[in-house]
Amino acid sequence: MSSHATIEQGHSRFGSTLRSRRIRLVLGIVALEGALVLLDVIPWWTVLVIAVAAFALYMGPARASRHAAVREGAWIAAVSQLVVVLVPAAALVLTTLALILIVVVAIGALALLVLDRR
């Protein structure tokens, strides 16, 4: 018995492949591009402009396209770019939380030393 993947009406094999792997593709793009943004290889404002363009492309012509590959590709581009825009904010929040944790541990260690009665 052969097992052939069923392709939905109006979907190409490539469109179906993109749909089944879109989260993995988004995470890969975000990891690579997010690292480039954090290392200042790509300026944040450039990512912001690309995110706005990708979102507009998806909400406009791509969403209305009858080709599944166009819809899925535009969705992947829009989501990945919008998440990359959030990467510097997430890095700032995590850095702040790490600094707060370090200060709390330092205060605790200082209190132990000061209160030591030996």
Secondary structure, DSSP 8 states (H G I E B T S, - for coil): --------TT--HHHHHHHHTHHHHHHHHHHHHHHHHHTTSS-HHHHHHHHHHHHHHIIIIITT-S-HHHHHHHHHHHHHHHHHHHHHHHHHHHHHHHHHHHHHHHHHHHHHHHT---
